[in-house]
Amino acid sequence: MVRLEPQTVDLDRWPGLAEPEGIGGQAAVEVARALRRSARELGLRIDYPDSSAAGDYDAPVRIVLGDPERFWARLASSGVLGLGESFMAGEWTTPDLGSAIGTLGPWISTNADCAHPGERAFGREGRGTTGTGRRRGGPAPAALEDSVPGALTSLYTDETMSTSGAVFASGARTRVRAGDGTDVVHLEAPSTPPGRGDLGDAQRRAADTLLALAGVGEGSRTLVATPGWGELPMRAAERGAHVRTMTASTERLSTLGSRFSAAGLDDEIALFLGTPADSGGVVDAMLAVEPGVTSGLAGYAEVVQVADRLLAPGGRLVMAGVVAPERPGPAVGEAAGGGARHEAGGGGPGARVGPGGGRWVWEGGPAGSWSDLVAEVDRASRLRLRGRVESTAHHAETVRLWSETFALRGRDAAALGFDAVYRRMWAFHLAAVEAGLRRGWVESVQVLVTA
């Protein structure tokens, strides 16, 4: 039995979770009526505090409402973002968060009575980027790193602290030649569901796959933009490459320096504080993992521009991340985006006070489409797209394991100062990423480009 315990929200710390506008208003009433009417068609059961319900008893997806009026009001006033805010506030729960998001997200995005914040939800106003991700009015490069603190990252990842999709040992591979002449390798889902103990090796396998695609070996001049928490540049150095990497985070700089030194690789890896755009010289290989996590398509565009400038003739650029198979609708993109953050007004681990005013901040916006990424490569004067590896099923399994690990480490998270609202926020974020991968809203790819 799923129970929803009473929750308390510190509104000084989470001002964005204050009582929503429109409680009991006509828009909220219409949202409630519409979802109840659609419940059977959606395969959804809605349980109410008074023990009444809507939808079939054995529906595959179930949500339990603790505060229906606030739930409906948040959907009416904030759409998909309100769904996440309501979960953070403890107003509803479910035995399967990913399935609930996957079912409710598209419905909300097409319901006229639910708000559709669109690009306002992604913090794009004033970012100085065009729709293609190219900058206007200033030389500032796109941010290529997330701002998730290491303490939080360690609570859901494995010992590598890698935050991209892993590649598990099982799963068939198929290879085809696409109509544009590029090679496409598809990794089928693992033959058996992997466990948390498999994740470290799978992340190392993913890193090795990227390095092999980039041709990194003894003596390779290699730029890793950016290093994550260090696994990729370390494995490149272990292959004998001359590695350069950088971070814009002083916290990450200190952690990476200590990790490289402990591994005996500080002489093989040149680490500096800065961005890929600050790099000079010539490189044989350039690697970028999740460059769109905070800047959307602009992050990929930044990497392509740097590679166009730095790669030696015959050099290789490999990028790994998520793309949309086609241009997503804004509201569905709100649920599928990989860069969800919530700004806590009172600070705390990973929280940042800013103009979001306690609202959701989807820093990357919806993932750029595959065609948009291809167009960025085509704009480069010296680069040519060669192919891609599709590993969406493996990425989805990765996120499932992250969610399981994070759920088991709730007490550790609390001890580090992440309150219950923050923990629900991160659980929602991970479930939304998994839902996007499993529903086909986004795909996980490794892309090979040559100079």
Secondary structure as GFF3:
##gff-version 3
##sequence-region A 1 451
A	DSSP	three_ten_helix	15	17	.	.	.	ID=ss1
A	DSSP	alpha_helix	26	42	.	.	.	ID=ss2
A	DSSP	beta_strand	44	47	.	.	.	ID=ss3
A	DSSP	beta_strand	53	54	.	.	.	ID=ss4
A	DSSP	beta_strand	61	65	.	.	.	ID=ss5
A	DSSP	alpha_helix	68	88	.	.	.	ID=ss6
A	DSSP	beta_strand	92	93	.	.	.	ID=ss7
A	DSSP	alpha_helix	97	110	.	.	.	ID=ss8
A	DSSP	three_ten_helix	118	122	.	.	.	ID=ss9
A	DSSP	alpha_helix	150	156	.	.	.	ID=ss10
A	DSSP	beta_strand	173	177	.	.	.	ID=ss11
A	DSSP	beta_strand	183	187	.	.	.	ID=ss12
A	DSSP	three_ten_helix	196	198	.	.	.	ID=ss13
A	DSSP	alpha_helix	199	213	.	.	.	ID=ss14
A	DSSP	beta_strand	221	224	.	.	.	ID=ss15
A	DSSP	alpha_helix	231	238	.	.	.	ID=ss16
A	DSSP	beta_strand	242	247	.	.	.	ID=ss17
A	DSSP	alpha_helix	250	262	.	.	.	ID=ss18
A	DSSP	beta_strand	269	273	.	.	.	ID=ss19
A	DSSP	three_ten_helix	276	278	.	.	.	ID=ss20
A	DSSP	beta_strand	283	289	.	.	.	ID=ss21
A	DSSP	alpha_helix	297	310	.	.	.	ID=ss22
A	DSSP	beta_strand	311	323	.	.	.	ID=ss23
A	DSSP	alpha_helix	330	336	.	.	.	ID=ss24
A	DSSP	beta_strand	340	342	.	.	.	ID=ss25
A	DSSP	beta_strand	360	362	.	.	.	ID=ss26
A	DSSP	alpha_helix	370	379	.	.	.	ID=ss27
A	DSSP	beta_strand	384	390	.	.	.	ID=ss28
A	DSSP	alpha_helix	392	408	.	.	.	ID=ss29
A	DSSP	alpha_helix	410	415	.	.	.	ID=ss30
A	DSSP	alpha_helix	420	438	.	.	.	ID=ss31
A	DSSP	beta_strand	443	450	.	.	.	ID=ss32
###
